[in-house]
């Protein structure tokens, strides 16, 4: 088996050049995850 997890960059709170993962109390958060799979015969 395998696991697909949506995550942020590792250690992002401590890396100023990474996108922020901080969510303040009045902030809104929305995300979309799309997985597409195909097979070949």
C-alpha positions as CSV (number, residue, x, y, z in Angstrom):
1,X,0.0,0.0,0.0
2,X,0.9,3.6,-0.1
3,X,-0.3,6.9,1.5
4,X,-1.0,10.2,-0.2
5,X,-0.9,13.1,2.1
6,X,-1.2,16.8,1.4
7,X,1.4,18.6,3.4
8,X,3.5,21.8,3.6
9,X,7.3,22.0,3.2
10,X,9.1,20.3,6.1
11,X,10.3,22.7,8.8
12,X,8.5,25.6,7.1
13,X,7.9,27.5,10.3
14,X,11.6,27.8,10.8
15,X,12.6,28.5,7.2
16,X,11.9,32.1,6.2
17,X,12.2,31.4,2.4
18,X,9.5,28.7,2.5
19,X,5.7,29.6,2.2
20,X,4.1,30.4,5.5
21,X,2.0,27.8,7.3
22,X,0.8,30.2,10.0
23,X,-2.9,30.6,10.3
24,X,-4.1,33.5,12.5
25,X,-7.5,33.4,14.3
26,X,-9.3,35.6,11.8
27,X,-7.7,34.1,8.7
28,X,-9.6,31.9,6.3
29,X,-8.1,28.7,5.0
30,X,-9.1,26.9,1.9
31,X,-7.3,24.2,-0.1
32,X,-8.0,21.9,-2.9
33,X,-6.3,18.6,-3.5
34,X,-6.7,16.7,-6.8
35,X,-5.3,13.2,-7.4
36,X,-5.4,12.0,-11.0
37,X,-4.6,8.4,-11.8
38,X,-4.4,6.6,-15.1
39,X,-3.4,3.1,-16.3
40,X,-1.9,1.8,-19.5
41,X,-2.9,-1.4,-21.1
